[in-house]
Amino acid sequence: MRYSIRELIFEITQESDGGYVAECLTEPIVTQGDDWASMRSAVDEAVRGYFFDAPDAARGRIRLHLVKNEILDKV
């Protein structure tokens, strides 16, 4: 059976320390990075690692969806 991803969507959240956590919405893939660039590399590496036994299956689009949760306190 040949399996190929069309698109993996990762929900990205920024931690209080400034780092990022990326969690795939369709596959059990979670990774993190200290900054945006390292998080992007970590996502790419995690996807290749998840599909290590079928490298062609890892081809496709990876969408990074940044979720920002901000609270403004009005005094």
Residue pairs with C-beta under 8 A, 6 or more apart in sequence:
2 56
2 57
3 54
3 57
4 56
4 57
4 59
4 60
5 51
5 57
5 58
5 59
5 60
5 61
6 60
6 61
7 60
7 61
7 62
7 63
8 24
8 26
8 27
8 29
8 47
8 60
8 61
8 62
8 63
9 24
9 25
9 26
9 63
9 65
10 22
10 23
10 24
10 25
10 29
10 43
10 62
10 63
10 64
10 65
11 22
11 23
11 25
11 65
11 67
12 20
12 21
12 22
12 39
12 64
12 65
12 66
12 67
13 20
13 21
13 23
13 66
13 67
13 69
14 20
14 66
14 68
15 21
18 34
18 35
19 32
19 33
19 34
19 35
19 39
20 32
20 33
20 34
20 35
20 36
20 39
21 30
21 31
21 32
22 30
22 31
22 32
22 33
22 39
22 42
22 43
22 46
22 64
23 29
23 30
24 30
27 50
28 50
29 46
29 47
29 50
30 46
31 39
31 42
31 43
31 45
31 46
32 39
32 42
33 39
33 40
33 41
33 42
33 43
40 64
43 62
43 64
44 62
47 58
47 62
48 55
48 58
50 58
51 57
51 58
